[in-house]
Amino acid sequence: MSANSDQRFTLLTSLVVRGWRYRGEFIYAPGETMWFNAEEPWQGDLAEFRERMADRLQRFLDMAIHYEKEQHARCVADTKSLIAALDETLTLDL
């Protein structure tokens, strides 16, 4: 496996452990606020993808008053779950 295939396998496994589920060729977050094609869950550098997701989380936290409470909680939880899986993948890559 290439570095990207190893990273993809590690990331997808970590997501499944966190409650993400496959539907066809996509993997869905537990709160179903995001999903990715399992064959190509990110484009470019994995660390940059993690930073984009951290920025997404910060935007959700900053804009909480603009969301319905339950939807906001699902968005935050799903994004935190993805960031944790990315952190695990990146740590194992060292």
KAWO-V834090 format. One record per residue. RES is the residue in three letters. SS is DSSP state (hx for helix, st for strand, lp for the rest). OMEGA is omega in radians with two decimals (999 if undefined). BURIAL is # if it has 9 or more other C-alpha atoms within 8 Angstrom, else .. Layout:
RES:SS:OMEGA:BURIAL
RES:SS:OMEGA:BURIAL
//
This chain:
MET:lp:3.07:.
SER:lp:3.11:.
ALA:hx:3.14:.
ASN:hx:3.11:.
SER:hx:3.07:.
ASP:hx:3.13:#
GLN:hx:-3.13:#
ARG:hx:3.13:#
PHE:hx:-3.13:.
THR:hx:-3.13:#
LEU:hx:-3.10:#
LEU:hx:3.09:#
THR:hx:3.12:.
SER:hx:3.11:#
LEU:hx:3.13:#
VAL:hx:3.10:#
VAL:hx:-3.12:.
ARG:lp:3.05:.
GLY:lp:3.07:.
TRP:lp:-3.07:#
ARG:st:3.07:#
TYR:st:2.93:.
ARG:st:-3.08:.
GLY:lp:-3.11:.
GLU:lp:-3.12:.
PHE:st:3.03:#
ILE:st:-3.04:#
TYR:st:3.06:#
ALA:lp:-3.13:#
PRO:lp:3.13:#
GLY:lp:3.13:#
GLU:lp:3.09:#
THR:lp:3.08:#
MET:lp:3.09:.
TRP:st:-3.11:#
PHE:st:2.98:#
ASN:st:-3.07:#
ALA:lp:3.11:#
GLU:lp:-3.12:.
GLU:lp:-3.07:.
PRO:lp:3.07:.
TRP:lp:3.05:.
GLN:lp:3.12:.
GLY:lp:-3.06:.
ASP:lp:-3.12:.
LEU:hx:3.12:#
ALA:hx:3.09:.
GLU:hx:3.08:.
PHE:hx:3.11:#
ARG:hx:3.12:#
GLU:hx:3.09:.
ARG:hx:3.13:.
MET:hx:3.07:#
ALA:hx:3.08:#
ASP:hx:3.10:.
ARG:hx:3.13:#
LEU:hx:-3.14:#
GLN:hx:3.09:.
ARG:hx:3.10:.
PHE:hx:-3.13:#
LEU:hx:-3.14:.
ASP:hx:-3.03:.
MET:lp:-3.05:.
ALA:hx:-3.08:#
ILE:hx:-3.12:.
HIS:hx:-3.10:.
TYR:lp:2.96:.
GLU:lp:-2.97:.
LYS:hx:-3.11:.
GLU:hx:3.12:.
GLN:hx:3.13:.
HIS:hx:-3.14:#
ALA:hx:3.11:.
ARG:hx:3.12:#
CYS:hx:-3.14:#
VAL:hx:-3.12:#
ALA:hx:-3.14:#
ASP:hx:-3.13:#
THR:hx:3.09:#
LYS:hx:3.11:#
SER:hx:3.12:#
LEU:hx:3.13:#
ILE:hx:3.11:#
ALA:hx:3.11:.
ALA:hx:3.09:#
LEU:hx:3.11:#
ASP:hx:3.12:#
GLU:hx:-3.13:#
THR:hx:-3.12:#
LEU:hx:3.12:#
THR:hx:-3.14:.
LEU:hx:-3.14:.
ASP:hx:-3.06:.
LEU:lp:999:.
//
